[in-house]
Amino acid sequence: MEDVLNELFRYGHHECLVTTLGKDGTVNVAPMGVDYTGGYLIIKPYINTKTYENLLLNNEAVINLTNDSVLYYDSLLNREGLKFIRSLKVKVPRIDGAVDYYIECILDRYEHLGKDRAMMFLRPIHIEAGRGSKLAYSRANTFLLEMLIYYTKLKAFIEYGDVNEALRAFTKVNYYFNELVRLKPTEPLVTRAKSLFNETLNMVYKAILSKT
């Protein structure tokens, strides 16, 4: 398992979709950065998130590795578009879709990073190849993923009342949106990119109004 993980995470910091299970059995999906070091997969969720809450509740998670930005989008803004399948070693389900690898994990320990975030050490207990994203490198796909990353940052900044940082994050969303549109990609990227940009713009507008 270690050789496979070292190969998958050979470039250091990567993006993934983390599935966890709530007290009522609801599946939570969260886009998140992940690192592999010392035999652990390390994530750093905000402590006001379901990912953090659910991991403390039942100590289980699945790292879903994919290059398909549509899955990242759906996890945030189109949850009804996601389907799930059973895992082998944990109760938390996997995403049923264009996933390259599933890594089933147990929370080993965690520590707080300041007052807002936690560093959580996940011990992998099972890894399995999915059906794969089967996607050639696409700049438009990458740009949508970057938009989503800064959207999640912007959302967190607004929740913590940091409008200035939220505006900086919005400039990144705006930049990647313009770059994506310039490439004239096909569906489903176009519709999702426009929807994400409008959602982000609306959030910033409301945040600015709340400060005036």
Secondary structure as UniProt FT lines:
FT   HELIX           2..8
FT   TURN            9..11
FT   STRAND          14..21
FT   TURN            23..24
FT   STRAND          27..37
FT   TURN            38..39
FT   STRAND          40..43
FT   TURN            47..48
FT   HELIX           50..58
FT   STRAND          60..65
FT   HELIX           69..77
FT   HELIX           79..81
FT   STRAND          84..85
FT   STRAND          94..95
FT   STRAND          101..113
FT   TURN            114..116
FT   STRAND          117..129
FT   HELIX           139..159
FT   TURN            160..161
FT   HELIX           163..182
FT   TURN            187..188
FT   HELIX           189..211
//
